[in-house]
Amino acid sequence: MTQTLLDFMNHSPAHYQVDSHRLGSAKRFTIPAVKWEPVNNGNGTGYFKAQTEYQGNAKKPYTLTAILMTSAISSSAEFWVGCTCPDWLDSGGWTLEPPRPCKHLLSWGACQPMLVNQTGGDITPIKRDPRKGTPAEEEPRPPMTFTDAVRQAVTRAVNELAAQIWDISQSGAIPFLIGPTGCGKTSANRQMALDHGMAFIEHAGSDAWTESDLVGIVHVNGQEFPGPIAVACERAQQQRVHLLLDEFPRNNRRVQDGLMRFLLVTPGHVAQAMGVPCGRRDIHITSAPFWGDAWVKAEEISICLAGNPWGTEIDPALIRRTEPVRVDFDPRVADNFSMRVHTAIQASWTAVSEGAMALPIEYQAMIQATGPDDLTLVANYVRRLSFLDPAGADGFVSTLEGLSIGITRDDLQKCLPSKVGGLGLLTQEIPVPF
C-alpha cells in the first residue's frame, strides 16, 4: 500500500505533532495529489518537489510545498513540507517543537503519495526549507518586527481559543466564554467559523432586548423582521452556521429565560410529535410572540455564548445548559514587552480578574504599541480607565509607582499628545510646608 505524506507525518511523532482538531478539520475538504517533479541543481545534487495551491475561503490561495532533498555523498535524504497559510506561518506552527502541520497540509497529505528514497537510505524530516543552501539547524528564522511578534502571539492565543470552542461544540455542548473585554472571545468565534467554512452570525446582548428582538417579529402587514436566531435558522438551510450570542450577561433575565429552550437539543422523535418537519432529526427550537417557532437541525448549527464576568445575574440553569469556559489573557503576549511595561500589563490583567477594575490592557491596544518599552500603551490605558473609574485609575498608577519599576505619573503624562488631554487622575494634594 502506498504511503501518503500524512502516513509519514503520523509515523514520525518526534518530528511532527499531528493535532487531532486540525486533522478533523482537514477531513472536511480535499486537496488533490500532484506529481513529484525532479529538480537538478547541476552539482551532483538535486531534489524532488511537489507543489499545489488551495483557495478555500481565503482572499488568495495558499501554496503547499513538499521537498525531498537527496545528497551526492550520502544515501540519506531530507524531507521538508510547508504552507503559506496563517496557521503555519503567523501562528508559529512551523516554529514549534516538533512542528504542527496545518489543516491544509494534513488534507493534502491524506491524498499525496510520499516519495520513496531511491537510494534506500533514511528520510529525515527537517524544519527549514533545504533549498536555501543552509543547514536546517543553522538557518536563521525570518526577521520579525516587534509589531509582527505581538500580532503573532495574539493570533496564536485566538487560534487556540478557537480550537477549544470547536472541540466543545463537536462534543455536542455549547461553550459559554466568560472573560474580560479584549481577551479574544469574539475574535476566536469568528476565526473558528472561518476555519471550518461556516456562516457566522453574531449578536451583542443588551438589557433592552426582548425575546422577540432575538427571534423576530412579523408586522401586521405581513412583513418579516427576523432576529439573529431566525436568521441563523434560515441560513442553516444552505450552510452550516455558527451563532455567537456575545455580551450575553447584558441581556435581561427575561431574554435569558427565553433562550433556555433554544439552547437545549430537542430529540427528533419529540420534534416529530410537535409537528416539526425535521425528518426525526434532533433540533434546536424556540418561539416568540410575534414570530412563532424558529427551529434548526442540531447538526446544522453550533452555538456559543460569551460575555464579561459582570452584568445581569446569570440563571444557574443557564450554566447547567452550557459548558462554561474561563478565558484569560495569554501571558505569552505580554512577554514581548520590557519589564516595566510587562509588569503594568500583568497588573491590569490581575486587577480585572480579581474584580477590582473593569478595563484591562487589551490585545488590540498591545498590537498598536511601537516598541517593547512604549509607555504610551500604559498611558492611554490609564486615560481610558479614568473615564470609567477615576479612583481606580489613580490607584493603578499609585500601584505602579509603589513597585518602583520606573513608571511615574509624570512619565505617563509626557507620553500623551496634548490633543487628548491629561491622564484624568485625581488631583494630588500639595503638602503644606508648615
C-alpha positions in Angstrom: 0.0 0.0 0.0 1.4 3.4 -1.0 2.4 5.6 1.9 1.0 9.1 2.0 2.5 12.3 3.3 0.0 12.1 6.2 1.2 8.5 7.0 4.8 9.7 7.0 3.9 12.6 9.4 1.8 10.3 11.7 4.7 7.8 11.9 7.2 10.5 12.8 5.9 11.8 16.2 9.4 13.1 17.1 9.3 15.3 14.0 5.6 16.3 13.6 2.7 16.8 16.0 -0.5 15.9 14.2 -3.2 17.9 16.0 -6.5 16.0 16.3 -8.5 19.2 15.9 -6.7 20.2 12.7 -6.9 16.6 11.4 -10.7 16.7 11.9 -10.9 19.9 10.0 -8.8 18.5 7.2 -11.3 15.7 6.6 -14.0 18.3 5.6 -12.3 19.2 2.4 -9.9 17.6 -0.2 -6.7 18.9 -1.8 -5.8 16.5 -4.7 -2.5 14.9 -5.1 0.1 16.2 -7.6 3.1 14.7 -9.4 6.6 14.8 -7.8 8.9 16.8 -10.1 12.6 16.2 -10.2 14.9 19.3 -10.0 18.6 19.0 -10.8 20.9 21.5 -9.1 23.7 20.8 -11.6 26.3 20.0 -9.0 25.6 16.3 -8.3 22.7 17.2 -6.0 19.0 17.7 -6.6 15.6 17.3 -5.1 12.1 16.3 -5.8 9.3 18.8 -5.4 5.5 18.5 -5.1 3.6 21.8 -5.0 -0.1 22.8 -5.2 -2.4 25.6 -4.2 -5.7 25.7 -2.2 -8.1 28.6 -2.5 -10.8 27.8 0.1 -12.4 30.8 1.7 -9.2 32.9 1.8 -8.8 36.0 -0.4 -5.7 34.5 -2.0 -4.7 30.8 -2.5 -2.3 29.1 -0.1 0.7 27.4 -1.6 1.6 23.9 -0.2 5.1 22.5 -0.9 6.9 19.3 -0.2 10.6 18.8 -0.8 12.7 15.6 -0.8 16.4 16.7 -0.9 18.9 14.0 -1.9 22.6 14.0 -1.4 25.6 13.1 -3.7 27.7 11.8 -0.8 25.1 10.0 1.3 22.2 7.6 0.8 20.0 9.6 3.2 17.5 12.3 2.2 15.9 15.3 3.9 12.2 16.0 3.8 10.5 19.4 4.3 6.9 20.4 4.0 5.3 23.9 4.3 2.3 26.1 3.7 1.7 29.8 3.3 -1.4 29.9 5.4 -1.6 32.0 8.7 -1.8 28.9 10.9 1.5 27.6 9.6 3.3 30.9 9.3 1.7 33.6 11.6 0.6 31.3 14.4 4.0 29.7 14.5 3.1 26.1 13.6 6.4 25.7 11.8 8.4 27.0 14.8 7.0 24.6 17.3 8.9 21.6 18.7 8.0 19.5 16.8 6.3 21.5 14.0 2.5 21.3 13.9 1.1 20.8 10.4 -1.9 23.0 9.4 -5.2 21.5 8.2 -4.2 22.2 4.6 -1.0 20.1 4.8 -3.0 17.4 6.6 -5.7 17.4 3.9 -3.2 17.3 1.1 -1.1 14.8 2.9 -4.0 12.4 3.0 -4.1 12.3 -0.8 -0.4 13.0 -1.7 1.8 9.9 -2.1 5.0 10.0 -0.2 8.1 9.7 -2.4 10.4 6.7 -1.8 14.1 7.4 -1.4 15.5 5.6 -4.4 18.9 5.1 -2.7 17.3 3.1 0.1 18.5 5.4 2.8 16.6 7.0 5.6 14.4 10.1 5.1 14.9 12.7 7.8 12.3 15.4 8.4 13.7 18.9 8.8 12.1 22.2 9.9 13.5 24.6 7.3 13.4 24.6 3.5 16.6 22.8 2.4 16.7 24.6 -1.0 18.1 27.7 0.7 21.5 26.2 0.9 21.9 26.5 4.6 21.9 23.5 7.0 18.4 23.4 8.6 19.7 23.7 12.1 21.7 26.8 11.2 19.2 28.6 9.1 18.1 31.8 10.9 14.4 32.5 11.3 13.0 35.2 9.1 13.4 38.7 10.7 10.3 39.7 12.6 9.4 43.2 13.7 8.1 43.9 17.2 4.6 44.5 15.9 4.7 41.2 14.0 5.8 39.4 17.1 3.0 40.8 19.2 0.5 40.1 16.4 1.7 36.5 16.1 1.4 36.0 19.8 -2.2 37.4 19.8 -3.1 35.3 16.7 -1.8 32.2 18.4 -3.9 32.9 21.5 -7.0 33.5 19.4 -6.5 30.3 17.3 -6.0 28.2 20.4 -9.3 29.5 21.9 -11.0 28.9 18.5 -9.8 25.3 18.6 -11.2 25.0 22.1 -14.6 26.4 21.0 -14.6 23.9 18.1 -13.8 20.9 20.3 -16.5 21.7 22.8 -19.1 22.3 20.0 -18.1 19.0 18.4 -18.8 17.2 21.7 -22.4 18.5 21.5 -22.1 21.1 24.2 -22.5 24.9 24.0 -19.4 26.8 25.2 -20.0 29.8 27.4 -16.9 32.0 27.3 -16.6 34.2 30.4 -13.7 36.7 30.4 -12.8 40.3 30.4 -13.1 42.6 27.3 -10.3 42.4 24.8 -9.1 38.9 25.5 -10.1 37.5 22.1 -13.5 35.9 22.8 -15.3 37.4 19.8 -12.2 37.1 17.5 -11.9 33.4 18.4 -15.5 32.7 17.4 -15.0 34.5 14.1 -11.8 32.5 13.4 -13.5 29.2 14.3 -16.2 29.9 11.8 -13.7 30.8 9.1 -11.5 27.8 9.8 -14.4 25.4 9.2 -16.2 27.2 6.3 -19.3 28.1 8.4 -21.6 31.0 8.1 -21.1 33.3 11.0 -23.9 35.3 12.8 -23.1 37.5 15.7 -25.4 39.3 18.1 -24.4 41.5 21.0 -26.7 41.5 24.0 -28.4 44.4 25.6 -30.7 44.9 28.6 -33.2 46.5 26.3 -33.7 43.4 24.1 -36.7 41.1 24.3 -37.0 37.5 23.1 -38.9 38.9 20.0 -35.8 41.0 19.2 -33.6 37.9 19.2 -36.1 35.6 17.4 -38.0 38.0 15.1 -41.3 39.7 14.6 -43.9 39.7 11.8 -45.5 43.1 11.2 -49.3 43.4 10.9 -48.8 44.0 7.2 -47.1 40.6 6.9 -43.5 42.0 6.6 -41.0 39.9 8.4 -38.2 41.3 10.6 -36.1 38.3 11.6 -33.8 38.5 14.6 -30.4 36.8 14.8 -31.9 33.4 15.8 -34.4 33.3 12.9 -31.6 34.4 10.5 -29.4 31.6 11.8 -32.2 29.1 11.3 -32.7 30.3 7.8 -29.0 30.4 6.8 -28.5 26.9 8.1 -30.7 25.5 5.3 -27.9 26.4 2.9 -24.7 26.3 5.0 -23.8 25.2 8.5 -23.9 28.1 10.8 -22.0 29.3 13.9 -24.1 31.6 16.1 -22.4 33.8 18.6 -24.6 35.4 21.3 -22.0 37.9 22.5 -22.2 40.0 25.7 -24.7 37.6 26.9 -24.8 38.7 30.6 -26.0 42.1 29.4 -29.3 40.6 28.4 -32.1 40.9 30.9 -33.4 37.9 32.8 -36.4 37.6 30.6 -34.2 37.1 27.5 -32.0 34.6 29.3 -35.1 32.6 30.4 -36.4 32.7 26.8 -33.2 31.2 25.4 -33.2 28.2 27.8 -35.4 26.2 25.4 -33.3 27.1 22.3 -30.0 26.0 24.0 -31.3 22.6 24.7 -31.5 19.9 22.0 -35.0 18.6 21.3 -34.8 14.9 20.3 -36.0 14.1 16.8 -39.0 11.9 17.9 -40.2 14.7 20.2 -39.9 17.3 17.5 -41.8 15.0 15.1 -44.6 14.7 17.7 -44.6 18.5 17.9 -45.3 18.7 14.2 -41.9 20.0 13.2 -41.0 18.7 9.7 -37.4 17.8 10.7 -37.3 14.2 9.5 -37.0 13.0 13.1 -33.6 14.8 13.4 -32.6 16.4 16.7 -33.3 20.2 16.6 -32.9 23.5 18.5 -36.2 25.3 18.7 -37.7 28.4 20.3 -40.6 30.8 19.7 -41.5 34.4 20.1 -45.0 36.0 20.4 -44.8 37.9 17.2 -42.9 35.4 15.1 -43.9 31.9 16.1 -41.5 28.9 16.1 -37.9 29.1 14.9 -36.0 25.9 14.6 -32.9 24.4 13.1 -31.4 20.9 12.9 -28.8 20.5 15.7 -26.3 19.2 13.2 -26.5 22.3 11.1 -25.6 24.9 13.8 -23.1 25.5 16.6 -23.9 28.0 19.3 -21.6 29.9 21.6 -22.3 32.4 24.4 -19.8 35.0 25.5 -19.6 37.8 28.0 -17.8 39.7 30.7 -17.8 38.3 34.2 -20.2 41.0 35.3 -23.7 42.3 34.3 -27.1 40.8 34.9 -27.1 37.9 37.3 -27.0 34.6 35.3 -29.5 32.0 36.0 -27.8 28.8 37.3 -30.0 26.8 34.9 -28.1 28.5 32.1 -24.8 27.3 33.4 -26.2 23.8 33.5 -27.1 24.0 29.9 -23.7 25.2 28.7 -20.0 24.4 29.1 -18.5 27.4 31.0 -15.0 28.4 29.8 -13.0 30.9 31.8 -11.0 33.0 29.3 -7.9 34.8 30.5 -5.2 36.8 28.7 -2.3 34.8 27.3 0.9 35.7 29.2 3.0 34.9 26.1 1.6 38.2 24.5 2.9 40.3 27.4 6.3 38.5 27.2 7.2 40.6 24.1 7.4 43.8 26.3 10.0 45.3 28.5 10.0 44.5 32.2 8.2 47.7 33.3 5.6 47.6 30.6 5.1 43.8 31.1 4.5 44.5 34.8 1.9 47.2 34.0 0.1 44.8 31.6 0.0 42.0 34.1 -1.1 44.3 36.9 -4.1 45.4 34.8 -5.0 41.8 33.9 -4.7 40.8 37.6 -6.9 43.7 38.7 -9.6 42.7 36.2 -9.5 39.0 37.1 -9.9 40.0 40.8 -12.9 42.3 40.0 -11.0 45.4 41.1 -11.2 47.1 37.7 -13.4 46.6 34.7 -11.0 47.5 31.9 -7.7 45.7 31.1 -4.9 46.5 28.7 -6.4 44.7 25.6 -4.7 42.7 22.9 -5.6 45.2 20.2 -4.0 48.1 22.1 -0.9 46.0 22.5 -0.6 45.4 18.8 -0.6 49.2 18.3 2.5 49.6 20.6 5.5 50.9 18.7 8.1 49.0 20.7 8.6 46.8 23.8 9.1 49.8 26.1 6.3 52.0 24.7 4.8 53.7 27.7 2.1 55.3 25.5 0.3 51.9 25.8 0.1 52.3 29.6 -0.7 56.0 29.5 -3.6 55.5 27.0 -4.9 52.7 29.2 -4.9 54.9 32.3 -6.6 57.7 30.4 -9.4 55.5 29.2 -9.8 53.9 32.6 -10.1 57.3 34.2 -13.4 57.9 32.3 -14.9 54.8 33.9 -13.2 54.8 37.3 -11.1 57.8 38.2 -10.3 56.4 41.6 -9.3 53.1 40.1 -7.1 54.7 37.5 -5.4 56.8 40.2 -4.9 53.7 42.4 -3.4 51.8 39.4 -0.8 54.4 38.8 0.0 54.6 42.5 0.5 50.8 42.5 3.0 51.1 39.6 4.9 53.8 41.4 5.0 51.7 44.5 6.5 48.8 42.6 9.5 51.0 41.7 9.6 49.7 38.1 10.4 53.1 36.5 6.8 54.3 35.7 5.6 57.5 37.3 2.7 59.9 36.7 5.0 62.3 35.0 6.3 59.6 32.7 2.8 58.6 31.6 1.7 62.3 31.2 4.6 63.0 28.9 3.7 60.1 26.6 0.2 61.6 25.8 -0.2 64.0 23.0 -1.6 67.4 24.1 -4.7 66.9 21.9 -6.1 64.1 24.1 -5.7 65.9 27.4 -4.3 64.6 30.6 -4.4 61.2 32.4 -7.6 62.2 34.2 -6.3 61.2 37.6 -7.5 62.6 40.9 -6.0 65.9 41.9 -2.9 65.3 44.1 -2.8 67.1 47.4 0.1 69.5 47.8 1.7 69.1 51.2 1.6 72.1 53.5 5.1 73.4 54.2 4.5 74.0 57.9 
